[in-house]
């Protein structure tokens, strides 16, 4: 069978080249994206920066750990709690470090204040001037010169200082104060830099001891690096998932198309005595040869694309420049194994059908295409469709909030696309008849031939239309879903706002106390602030749950913000000893809730109200439980009869020098919507760009395989008098018809997927318009049409070769 398989591969090389390319490209794509993912995961963290000059650092334990029946559960604290005040006196050769927000007027984001004694931890060295010696003296790493009189902005507000020293630049912009002034501005001890060994440290307590690379855990860019790594992992992870899904689908379809067109060959083999097992073994041998070579080639070449892809992500600011390309061989091995598995599994189904051909059925099986849908295919297609629809229904009814998370809803889109692809042969014939109905009224036989050819070869039409369907459906569903999700988030954030103006931080982590007092001093306005924090609950003595919370003044907030209606209780009853909880807490008004606050302090609060489960937050507390966190936004509402222009001028004067800006509600809504939408679309365009490149090759491959099997039909048309131009027009018409079928199937898929998403998001944010990416869809459809026509025309025989084929067949 191996020799027969090799000879068959040589004779039918056109069909098998398509299979080979589809498999090799699929394996290369999986290997490349897997290598990028391995690069993101495997790249080591940056070397320590903030404490590069000290061997040991003692920092507070930033994890809340609660005993459970399983031993304990932990969650990160929303607010740092600081080291015990007596700890520095118990550790020799240690320096107290306090890290808090402090910035000059034009300082970049991330500027901090620290005591001068901690300058040697990085280390920072003076380049001019001297160290600060008085409470109104500072040294800076950039942004000012010795002798300058500057305003330094902190969480308390702005205060004047004199610059007496300038230091070298370090990992972050720093304003150095005297130790006493730093303690006044930030009493919390954030770290102890120790010039000694761990033997000098006291017994274990509520702190962590960091040495070596672990010192980087408290670096200023640690969170940004983690965000970049998470962004890369998310984008590449989604791309790997879709790449594997598309590669498996396209490779299986291509193998099935190439093998399914050899019914006459299998029938003749059965007639001359070949057993079903021999036919199957021949197909396994063919697939094995192709799979081994293609998988080896794809797994070898794919990793070389990881570098350009990673650099592309860095240029798009979706990956950190410090990431390096991994040298791991695991992605290539996994990709090669995936290619072999897919090829053999794809051959398993078609070889089973080929082996069932009986000698007495040879002529019938060779002349008539077998039924398009087998029982197994019906079962697989309907089961996948049911799974997608049930998942969609569960999302709409039980968990509509999860629809705002793309990673939660994208698997449903994948299931739906797979289901339509598997069921495509069942709907190709009726769709084709509807599409070609106008052609049947045209003069000549062209329209009839195009329609009859597509309907008579349903499986071939469905396989050729599948890559088109996937390309258009992915573009419409993913970009449409992204736009819907962004609109829902914007609506959920914007609609409740009753304020006329919003005061937002500008380069600062929040609004200072001084600024809030200034805003409330503006005549004719109501002002309220909200501060994000967290509270923690222990569920069933098994799991510690971190719940997002908002610290508000309910009386002030109700004027500027349409707070969600409570299921029970009243926000007016919210006090320092109470809490308003979400419906998912399972508590009622008057119950006592045992909670841990943002800094890890355990307390009990009385439930004053219950908010719906779809609310934007899980709990409301008073500002007393926000601790050192700064308000994230200030809402300002005009009272009746107040001059809006004069108020805007007063608000801008209040925010001057406070690292904040005032915007109208409409401007804020537009700016936030554009920023969020652009970021999400950029990530999806990265994924789609990679996937559509592979699908473009798949469209060409399936077009070449399909057209290469049509030479006999073209030769027959030449014998009955068709000209070369008529044959080309027939080929182009059939290709465009197949593309149109794929677009129709993609449209149905997109409509269903977006309808389910819209129904879920409407429960979260209310009804909204559906914004489809028409320009992108048009470009993808046009590209599919051009590729399909080119493949069909290139594969069409010349008149001389077609006539020779016909004469050979007749003879």
ABEGO torsion letter per residue (X at the ends): XAAAAAAAAAAAAAAAAAAAAAAAAAAAAAAAAAAAAAAAAABBBBBBAAAAABABBBBBBABBBBBBAAGEBBBBBABBAEBBAAAAAABBGBBBBBBBBBBBAABBBGBBBBBAAAAAAOBBBBABEBBBABAABBBBABGBBBGBBBBBBBAAEBBBBBBABBBBBBABBBBBBBAAAAAAABABBABBBBBBBAAABBBBBBBBBBBEAAAAAABAAAAAAAAAAAAAAAAAAAAAAAAAAAAAAAAAAAAAAAAAAAAAAAAAAAAAGBBAAAAAAAAAAAAAAAAAAAAAAAAAAAAAAAAAAAAAAAAAGABBAABBBBABAAAAAAAAAAAAAAAAAAAAAAAAAAAABBAAAAAAAAABBBBABBAAAAAAAAAAAAAAAAAAAAAAAABAAAAABAAAAAAAAAAAAAAAAAAAAAAAAAAAAAAAAAAAABBEAAAAAAAAAAAABAAAAAAAAAAAAAAAAAAAAAAAAAAAAAAAAAAAAAAABABABBBBBBGBAEBBAAAAAAAAABBGBBBBBBBBBBBBBBBGGABBBBBBBBBBBAAAAAAABBBBBBABEBAAABBAABBBBBAAAGBBBGBBBBBBBAAGBBBBBBBABBBBAABABABBBBAAAAEABBBABBBBBBBBGBBAAAAAAAAAAAABGAGBBBBBAAAAAAAAAAAAAAAAAAAAAAAAAAAAAAAAAAAAAAAAAAAAAAAAAAAAAAAAGBBAAAAAAAAAAAAAAAAAAAAAAAAAAAAAAAAAAAAAAAAAAEBBBBBBBAAAAAAAAAAAAAAAAAAAAAABBBAAAAAAAAAAAAX
